[in-house]
Every structure is written in structure tokens, then in C-alpha cells.
Amino acid sequence: MTTTMKCSLAILAMLCATSPTYAGPCAPSIVRVQAMVDAAIEKRAGSDRWKPESLAATRNYQPTPRSLAATEGYHGQDLEVALDSLDRARAADRVGNIAVCKQALASARTIVRAQRH
């Protein structure tokens, strides 16, 4: 067997071994609402005064939407609830429960809309 043929067979075997990942029916909506929540968190984080650098920041930990919402203290609690709703929506989407997914997304949207006012 030539080297080219061996390489081709190895690539074919690897492609056949990987299983595709399927997105659930709620996935596009989850992505849109996640972007809305992320924007609300960024807006909230940018509206406050300067804050001292946290220990996590000095250790080069990358911030997540949840960690940014948590740094806002009392004012970030509603954003954490929105993130929890998104987690519930993802879990419902994984098992195909569209009704629960839509309900959780509606809850997250309501929280984000309240942030605008």
C-alpha cells in the first residue's frame, strides 16, 4: 500500500468515526436570546463606575456571561436568572421538549426587556 493510500484510508476512518451533532428545534431561538442576554450584561457592566480588578482577572481567567453578571451583585441577579432560563431552555431542547424551551426563552426575554427600561 502506498503512503497516499494509507493516509486516505486513515482520513476516511476518522471521518466515519465522528458522529454528527444535531441541533434541536429551539437552537436558533436560544442563540438569539443568548445574544440579547449577553448584550444586556455588557451594557450593565459598562454602565457602572470603574471597579478594582478581581483575583480571577489577575489570574488570567476568561470572563463568562455568568461571571460578569455575578460581579454586578444585586443588580446582576436578574441577569443570572436569565442565564438560568437559558440553561433550562438548552436542557429542554436536548430532550426535544419544545414547550418548556419556549417558556424558558420567554422568561429570559422578559428579563432582558425589563433591563432596557
Sequence and secondary structure as in RCSB ss.txt:
>XXXX:A:sequence
MTTTMKCSLAILAMLCATSPTYAGPCAPSIVRVQAMVDAAIEKRAGSDRWKPESLAATRNYQPTPRSLAATEGYH
GQDLEVALDSLDRARAADRVGNIAVCKQALASARTIVRAQRH
>XXXX:A:secstr
  HHHHHHHHHHHHHHHS      TTHHHHHHHHHHHHHHHHHHHHHS      HHHHTT    HHHHHHHTGGG
GHHHHHHHHHHHHHHHHHHHT HHHHHHHHHHHHHHHHHHH 
